[in-house]
Amino acid sequence: MTMKPLSQAGVVAQVTDYNAKFDIARRFHAALAARDWSAIHALLTDDAQWTLPGDNTISGTANGADAVVDRARKIAGYGLNFELLHILVSRDNVALSLHNTARQGDRTLDQYLATVCRLKDNKIAAIETFLSDVDRMNAFFI
């Protein structure tokens, strides 16, 4: 069996591509945790969307980069701690595995979630969030 060197264009391009995807996810999380809205905006396509399940003040789909940033600002406004557990990279996209916690008076949030980011031209074009407990999220984001 003949092994090809790692420096061949196909292998290097693939590794670089995965690293770039990982970096986009890392920067998105860092900007969200730091409440750096302009950094989040810079990572998004103009027509980006963010879809969240449930029936509460942050549910539904935010359309456009400005609306996605407003959604992030609204979520963070509830005092969430965005603990990053893992960044997962697929052939085309990335996902963040998070543990979000917060307290608002008597209400608490303790939620595990996956935030899947669909990428286009090295930017986030769409975000879909999957939750461990939609009912608890509905009770928290009132």
Phi, psi and omega in degrees: 000132180260126179267135177269143180295148179300335185286355178298143190308316183298316182290314180297317179298319180294314179299313179301318181298315178295320178296322178296318178297315178302317181295322177300314180296317179298316180292324177298312180298315181299318179294320179296313180296326181273356184059042180262087188293324179292325177294321176296313182303320181294338180274352188257148167287159181301326183259024181303153177228152174224121182247129177235141178283176173103185181222077183207189187290344179246004182283163177099198183244128172267127184248124179099150184302318180298318180292325177294317178295319176300321177297313179300317180297319180294315179298312181297330179298343177274006176079027183291143168259120183260087181277119179278122177265313182206152165249129183243133183242131173255187179299322187242342191220183178223160175220145175249127173265119187234157170235107182259132178226152177191164175222132175229099183060238179276350182271137175234153176236130175217092194231131170261138183210161171242127176250109184264126181248118175272129186256149176213121179054045178062029174224164179275119181262330181206143177235133173231129182253132177250131187246153176276337184208087183296321180299319179293322177296318177301320181288332182276314185271072181253000000 
